[in-house]
Amino acid sequence: MKTRPTGNTSNADWMGSLCPALTSMPLKHLAVPGSHDSFSFWVDEQAPVGPDQKTYVKHLAAIFRFLAKKVMKKWSMTQNLTFREQLEGGIRYFDLRVSSKPGEPGREIYFIHGLFGHKVRDGLNDINNFLNLHKKEVVFLDFNHHYAMSAEHHHYLIKMLKDVFGHKLCKTDEVEDITLNYLWENRYQVLVFYHHPSAEGCPVMWPGSKIPAPWANTTDTTKLIQFLETTLGERSKYGSFHVSQAILTPRVKTIARGLVRGLRNYLVEKNLPTIMTWVEAQKPGVDGVNIITSDFVELVDFANTVIKLNNLLIQDRPGT
């Protein structure tokens, strides 16, 4: 499967280009493309294995060192595009997992997925730079996993988010009231979801309960699609945003079989057409999809496909 060009900027302003009928709808009813393990376009093979890994993985990495890390890299990387490239291509939801480096002095926080990635501050600055140039674009930052982080680390990260984004941070409110028009009127561009008690009481940190992201945890596309359909059918009772994780998750035996080929070549590419057929058949709205995430978002026309689903909402309006 050929990778799509990374220089695609055609969706850099897609939110700002939506018609008034859509910008006045609750954001939880719009279709929004997102990326899974959004930061994993680069991982550090020189750093220790992350604290998110099981003990036996750390043990193997200690024995086989660089060979083990090269294999881990092939299975840890779920994206090829940088934050800026993802944003320019239309991605607006970012799945973020973070960690300190045990034994490292200070409170620095890094992205992590098996192996450590870039410093979180660098990634946030990249996102903020894009938002400064595209005033009507809005992003969801979902900090859903925290590893090896003390109360001080959490305080440091929350302060970092406030320092980087400032007035762009959307205050917590009723999800039903969050429309693009509302966000634009208040100059908000960033919704941060922080899945940890440390953020409780902070007016610009949304609780994780407001953006459930059910996880199928399967390598089987049929089971994945059944799971996505079931969880979509249940979303209305939560009154929240909703993430449909259109991804397959490798098991230990999957990795063993495709050890050298890696996640993209062994699992993702051959199953993407089936997953994309499901995505193309979806409809946003009250009981429909909201945020949809994918691995390797550039391999197919993922972002465009999701964004275009919003046209279905216009067609259903009276008089159209």
N, C-alpha and C positions, 0 to 999 in steps of 0.2 A: 504494500500500500504506500503510495507516494505521499510524502508530507506536503501539506499546502504551504505556499510562501508565507514567511513570517512577517513580511512587510505590509500586510493587509491593514489599512487604516480606515476602511469604508464604514465601520461601525463605531468610530470614535465618538460620535455624537448622536447615537441612535435614540437615547431617551429624550434629548432635547428636540428631536425631530418628530416625535409622536404627535398625533392629532389631539386637539383639546378634549375630545370625548374620552381618550385614554388617560390623559394626564390628570383628569379629575376623578378617575376611578381609584379605589384603594389599591395601593401597591401590591398588596397580598393577592390581588386578582390578576395581575399582569404576569406574563411569561418572561422570566429573566434567566439568561444563561450564566452558569457558574462553573468553576473548575474544582476538581477534587485534589486534595493535597497541593494547593495552588502554588506553593513556594518551591516545589521539589525539582524545578528546572536545573538546580545546581546543588550538589551535595559534596561535602568535604571528605575525601577518602583518607586524608592525613589525620583527621581528628578521631578520637575514640568513638566506639559504637555508642549510640544514644541510650539514655536510660529508659526509653520506651520499648526496648527490646527485651525478650525473655533471657533468662540466665544462660540457657544452652547456646543461644546465638552469640552472646558475648564471649562465651568460652571458646566456641569455634573460631570466632574472629581473633581471639588472642593466640590461638594455635596457628591458624593459617594466614593471619595478618592481611597483607595487601591482596592476596588472591580472594580471600573471603569478602573483603570490602568491595572488590570489583564486581563480584556476584551480587552483593547487597545493593550496590549502585544500580544495577540493571533492574532490580525488583523494587527499589525505593523511589525511583524517579517516575512520576506519573504525568509530568508535563515537560514540554520542550521550550515553551515560550516564557519570556520574562514577564514580570508584572506589567510593564509598559506595553509589551506586545499583546498580552492578553486583553488589556484595557482597550487598546486601539482596535482589537478584533471584536470587541463587544462584550467581553466577560465583565459581569458586575457583582458577582458573589465570589468570595474567596474563603476557602476552607483552610484554617490556620491552626497549626499545632506547634507549640513552643516549649522551650526548655532552657534551663541554665546548663552550663558545662560543669558537672561535678568536679571539684578540685580547682577550678579556675577562680582566682581572686576577683572581687567586684561583684556586680549584679547584672552583668550583661546577659541578654536573652537572645536565643537563636531559634530559627525555624528548625523543625526536626521531623524526619520520617525515616527511622532506622539509622540514618547518618545525619549529622548536623548540616544545616544549610547556612544561608546568609544571616547576618545580624538582623533582628527584627526591625531595628531603627532604620536600617538602609532600605528595607522593603517598604516600610511606611512612607519614607521620604519619596520613593519612586511613585507610589500611589498618589501622594499629595501633589507632586509636581504635575501629574496628569490632570488632576482635578482643578488645579490652578488655571490650566489652559482650556478646560471644558467645564464651564460653570454650571451646566444643566445636567451633568452626569452624576449619578448617585451610586455608591457602592455599599455592599453588605460585607463587613469583616467579622467572620465567625471564629472566635477564639475558643475552640471546643475541647482542646486537650492541652493540659499543662503538666510538665514533668520536672521533677527535681527543683520545684519552686517554693521558696519560703514566703512568709508574709511580706518580707522586704522585697523579694523579687516581684510579687504581685503589685505592690505599691509602686515600684519602679516602672513596671510596664503600663499601669493605668495612667500614671503621670506622663509617661512617654506619649501615649495616645492623645492625651489632652494637649501636650506641648506641640506635637506635630500637626494635629488637625484643628485645634482651637475652635473657632465659631462654626466650623463645618460639621461638628458632631451634633447629631440629632438627639434631642432630649427624649427620654422615654415617655410614651403616651399610649393612647388606645390604638392598637394596630389598625383598626377600621378607619381611623382618621388620617392615616399616613398616605397621602397622595403625592404625586410629583409636584402638583401645584402648591400644596402645603409646604413641601420641602424647599421649593424655589423661593416662595414668599419669605421664608425664614433663613434663606441662604445656607440651608443644611445640605450636605453632600455625603455624609458618612453615618451609617448605622453600625455601631459596634455591639456585638453580642458576646458576652463574657461569661463562660460557663464555670464560675467559681464564686463561692460566698464572699471573697474579698471585694467584689464589686457591688455588693448589696448596698443600697442607699446612695450610690453614685448616680446622679440624674442623667448622665450621658452614656452609661453602660447598660445596655438592655440585657435582661436575664436570658439565659439559654432556652428557657421554656417557651420563649416567644418565637423560636425558630427551630422547631423539631426537624431532625434529619434522619428518619428511620433508615436503618442499614440492613440490607438483605443478607450480607455475609455469605455469598454463594459464588460458585464458578459456573453455574448453569443459567443460561439466558432465559429459559422457560420459567424457572423458579424466580429469577429476578423480576421478570415482567409481572408475574402473578403477585409478587410482593408489592411492587410499585402500584399496581391497581388496587390492592387491598388497602394500603396505607393512604392512598388518595381518597378512597371512599370514606375514610375516617377523619379526614383533615378538618372538615367543617366544625366539628364539635370542640375543637381547640381554639378557634378564633385567633389564629396566629399566622405568621408567615409559614411557608412549608417548603422543605427541600426534598426533591425526588433525586436520590442518588442513583443515577443510571450507570452504575459501575459494577464490575465483577471483582471479587476479592480472592486472591490466590491462597490456597492452603499449603501446608508444608509439602504434601506430595505433588502439588502443582509445580512448586518451585523446583523440587527434585527432578521432575520430568523435563522441565524447560530451563534447567539451571543456567546454561550459557546464553540462551536466547533472550531471556528477560521478559518482563511484564508486557511490554509493547508487542514484541514479535511473537510471543508464545500465546498470550491470552487476549489482549485488547484488539489487535487488528482483525483477527478472524471473526470476532463477535460484534464488532462495531456496526456492521450493516443491519443485523437483527435489532440491536438496541436503537439505532437511528430510525428504523421503521416504526418502532413504538413511539419515539419522540415525535415523528412527523404526524402521527395519528392523534396526538393530544390536542386538548383545547384548554385555554386558561379560563378564569372566571371563578364563580362561587365554589363549585365543586371540582374545579379542574386544577391543572398544574400551576405552580407558581415559579419557584426556582428549580432548575434542572442542572445537575452537575455531571461532568464527564471527565474521563482521563484523556490526555493528549488531545486537547480541544481543537488543534489545528489539522488533525488527520482527516477529518471530514468537515463539511460545512455546518458544524455544530451550532455556533453562535447565531448565524443567519437563520438557520432552521427554527431555533427557539424564538428569536425575535419576531419572525414572521407569523408565529402562532397568534400574536396579538391582533392581527387583522381579522381574525374570526370574531373577536369581540365587537368590532365595528359593524361587521355584516349582520350581527344579531340585533343591533339597535333598531328601534322603531323608525320607520321612514328611510332606512338605508337599503 
